[in-house]
Amino acid sequence: MKLPPALHLRDFNLYWFGVVFSQIGTRGTVAANLYQVYVISGSTTITGLVGMAQAVSLLILSPLGGAYADRLDRRRLLQATQLLALVVAGALAVLTEAGKATTPEVLVCVLLTTAAGTFDQPARQALIPAMVPRKELPQAFALLNPSRELAVLLGPALAGLLIATHGPGLMYAVDAATYAVLVVVLGLIRIPRLVPEARHLSVWRSIADGAAFVKGRPVVWLMMSLDLSATLFGAYRVVLPALALTVLHAGPTGYGLLSAAPSAGALIATYPVYRVMARSTTLGKVVLLASAGYGVATLALAQSPWLPLALASGLLIGAFDALATTIRQAAVQLETPDTMRGRVSAIYQMASRGGPALGDVNIGWIAGFLGPIAALSLGSFVPIIYAGLHYLRSSRVSRYSVAEVQAEHP
């Protein structure tokens, strides 16, 4: 089988390896954080503060991270954030091994690591176009996105193994090592330096300019709205425990399988997604169909009376999500000039990463009144209806074509 063109690029290959390796450590550490806080506190409410710490850092600091991604050398900024995360992981490993880690200390470490990530993620996204020719950018994102799902699958599994073998401190030490690997990888890649367009502007003015740019690019904010229609109302993860235990009666093992199914579906769909990105130019219609498909799969999950059907629905959720996410990310990068990519990626990050956190609150609250089946069923209709309206009205999104964008911005 012929390798994708992006995989012939030395710098992209190095970067891809470093990101996958680092993300496995990051996902494993989040699982270890949750486990450690629960063991220390014995409270699921306090354990939920781990997610709260992540959300606070993400929503408050993302615009600032995007502004600096457009003002500084992105590779050096990434190295600095990785070094900060390395120090935090190392410090938590030492505290844990010494038996002195407390819940507040773990939460502070979560806050600091997520803060580093809010500066890290916009720079990561904005760095990719510097390594990959513009015409191959959609396919590059089709290769990068499954790494997130691979990390979601392998990271928590690795954490469970290391915790069972030695304790959470070992997971934190391994995470620190993965950050060190990415720092070295970033030092090896060769990319042109960013020349800031208006470095004399204040940081707050830069943030405002980024928001104004997004407002003036309908395709960008409409893609973000598609993302939010799914994550705010189709937030299935928050009801998986209830579905597994009280509806499907599948127990903890069934819950584990259901949790892993969407990531497995995304990985299985890697090659089909890549082929769609490589061959299709009318990606607007494809992203709308994928968004609606996500809603249909979520509805099927909510209504599944037995575990095999629920697992099949989970696989489809992951596959449709992988396709829609890849197209949205590629569209945002293609529509954005290099000098604005950090800020625009940060705003997109607030939707793509903040949406699921708020969606858990939204669907969780509704499920408390109506039950998990009704809450998820009602929510799943939102992306179906929203994507359907765009498709039927032949909106800006449905007419979106990569070929036209590349012709306008060669």
Disulfide bonds with the S-S distance in Angstrom:
none
